[in-house]
Amino acid sequence: MTDRDFLESVRRRARLESARDADLAARAVLERVAGRLSLRTQRDLASRLPDRLRRHVLAAANTDLGYAPSDAFLRDLAEELLMSRAEAAGIAGAVGEVVTQLVPAGELGNLRAELHGTFDIVFGTGKPAAA
């Protein structure tokens, strides 16, 4: 999958107006997710992504927020993207849907183990808190 394909999938799923909006959204979600991962899992995730997005994930600084409440993830994402938490949850879910097409089940298990409640928000296995 190319960067363009990835972003077009995100744009359609999240009902965003432009490729630029999809790019900003995908990078914001992926960088925040990557910042909550161990270096090994961050590299595993990056290896499954298209080139440009891979570089963003590898460059994401570790935030040590793996155990932070998933609500904090949504709050920060919403603030960065200048939208409501409900809209940010939709964006996170759209990015997660595309990522799940690229990441094998075993690696998704590693992500689940490291991301705790945030995994549910991004990868659609739970109901995000929308405020």
HUSULSUL-V381122 format. One record per residue. N is the residue number from 0. RES is the residue in one small letter. OMEGA is omega in whole degrees, 0 to 359 (999 if undefined). D_CENTER is the distance of its C-alpha to the mean C-alpha in whole Angstrom. Layout:
N;RES;OMEGA;D_CENTER / N;RES;OMEGA;D_CENTER
This chain:
0;m;178;17 / 1;t;174;17 / 2;d;181;15 / 3;r;179;17 / 4;d;180;16 / 5;f;183;12 / 6;l;177;12 / 7;e;176;15 / 8;s;177;13 / 9;v;182;11 / 10;r;180;14 / 11;r;183;16 / 12;r;182;13 / 13;a;181;13 / 14;r;178;16 / 15;l;185;16 / 16;e;187;19 / 17;s;175;18 / 18;a;179;17 / 19;r;177;16 / 20;d;179;14 / 21;a;179;12 / 22;d;179;12 / 23;l;181;11 / 24;a;182;9 / 25;a;179;7 / 26;r;180;8 / 27;a;181;7 / 28;v;184;4 / 29;l;179;4 / 30;e;178;7 / 31;r;177;7 / 32;v;182;5 / 33;a;180;8 / 34;g;179;10 / 35;r;185;11 / 36;l;169;12 / 37;s;181;15 / 38;l;181;16 / 39;r;181;17 / 40;t;175;14 / 41;q;178;12 / 42;r;178;14 / 43;d;178;14 / 44;l;181;10 / 45;a;183;11 / 46;s;181;15 / 47;r;186;13 / 48;l;175;12 / 49;p;190;14 / 50;d;187;16 / 51;r;178;15 / 52;l;176;11 / 53;r;181;12 / 54;r;179;14 / 55;h;180;12 / 56;v;179;10 / 57;l;181;13 / 58;a;183;14 / 59;a;179;12 / 60;a;177;14 / 61;n;183;14 / 62;t;184;15 / 63;d;181;16 / 64;l;181;14 / 65;g;182;14 / 66;y;178;16 / 67;a;179;16 / 68;p;179;16 / 69;s;176;12 / 70;d;179;14 / 71;a;177;14 / 72;f;181;10 / 73;l;179;11 / 74;r;182;14 / 75;d;178;13 / 76;l;179;10 / 77;a;179;13 / 78;e;181;15 / 79;e;183;13 / 80;l;178;13 / 81;l;181;16 / 82;m;178;16 / 83;s;177;17 / 84;r;178;14 / 85;a;178;15 / 86;e;179;14 / 87;a;178;11 / 88;a;177;10 / 89;g;178;11 / 90;i;181;8 / 91;a;179;5 / 92;g;179;8 / 93;a;178;9 / 94;v;179;5 / 95;g;178;6 / 96;e;180;9 / 97;v;180;9 / 98;v;182;8 / 99;t;175;10 / 100;q;185;13 / 101;l;187;13 / 102;v;178;13 / 103;p;184;16 / 104;a;180;16 / 105;g;178;18 / 106;e;174;15 / 107;l;176;12 / 108;g;177;15 / 109;n;177;15 / 110;l;179;11 / 111;r;182;12 / 112;a;183;15 / 113;e;187;13 / 114;l;178;11 / 115;h;183;14 / 116;g;180;13 / 117;t;177;9 / 118;f;182;9 / 119;d;180;11 / 120;i;186;9 / 121;v;187;6 / 122;f;169;8 / 123;g;180;11 / 124;t;179;14 / 125;g;181;15 / 126;k;179;15 / 127;p;174;14 / 128;a;181;16 / 129;a;180;17 / 130;a;999;19
